[in-house]
């Protein structure tokens, strides 16, 4: 096992391409996207992302800890301009390189 950073972004689907481009530009090449995300109340007070329309996306990606500063620098301007939220957390990755299947 080794430590990695988990990046979770909820944003309007119209910005998906820009966000994925910024992750790729930051050196993050793998991701998963869940479309039609709905929800509410992620923050107290006003919400800059209307979570009830169902046209939002949830992006999950992982990177090495030393990459996270670049990721934040590239993603933050997009979220500031278009809205959305980003969470970064510490997680552990179990890497399996010896996948063996019997036939």
N, C-alpha and C positions, 0 to 999 in steps of 0.2 A: 504494500500500500504506500501511496505517496500523496502529499497534500497538493490540492488544486483549488482554484477559485471557481465557484459556480456563479454564473451571470444569469439573472432572470429579468426580462424586460417585458412589460405590458404596454402596448402602444396601439395607435390606430393602424389598421391594415394598410392604409395608403402610404405609410412611411416604412413599410417592411423592407423594401429594396434598399433604401438609404441606410437603415439600421444594419442590415446584413452586410452591406458594402463596408460600413464603418468597422464592423467586427473583423471582416476579412483584412481590411487595411491595418488593423491592430495586431494581426497575426493569429486570430482565432478562426480556424478553418472548419470546425465542425459545429453544428447547431441542430436544434429541433424547433419546429414551429407548430403551434396549435392554433388553429383559426377559430373565429366566431366565439371569442371569449367574452363572457358577461360577468358582471359583479358590481359591487358598490362598496363605499366606505373604506377604501384603502387608507385614506388620510382623514384627519379631523378637518372640519371646515369645508371650504370650497374644493371642488374636484376639477382638475384641468382635463380630465379624460372622462368622457361620458361612457361609462361602462355598461349602460343598458341597451345600447344599440346593437350589440352583437357583431360589430364589424372590427373588433379589436383582435390583436394577435398576442400570443404568449410565446416568447422566444427564450429558449434555454440553451446555454452554451457553457463550455468549460475552458479554462486556460491555466497556464502555469502562473504561480503567484507573481513572478517578476514582470508579467505582461499586463497586469491589471491597471497600472497607472496609465498606460497608453490607451487601454480600452475606455477608461473613464474620460480621458481627454477627448477621445473621438466620439463617444456616444452622448456625452453631456450636452454639447451644442444642439444636437438633433432633438433631444428631449426638451431642452429649453425653448426651442423654436416651435416644435409641433405638439408638445405634450407627451405624457407617458411617464412611466416609472421604471426604475432600474434598481434591482437589489443584487448585492454581491455578498457572498458568504464563503466561509472556509469549509471545504469538504475533503474527504479522502477518496482517492480513486484506487480501485483494485484492477490492475491491468493483467489481463490474461493473454499470453502469447502462445500458449501451448494448447490449442483447441484440438482435441483428438476425438474422432468419432469412429465407432466400429460399424462396419457394414455387415 
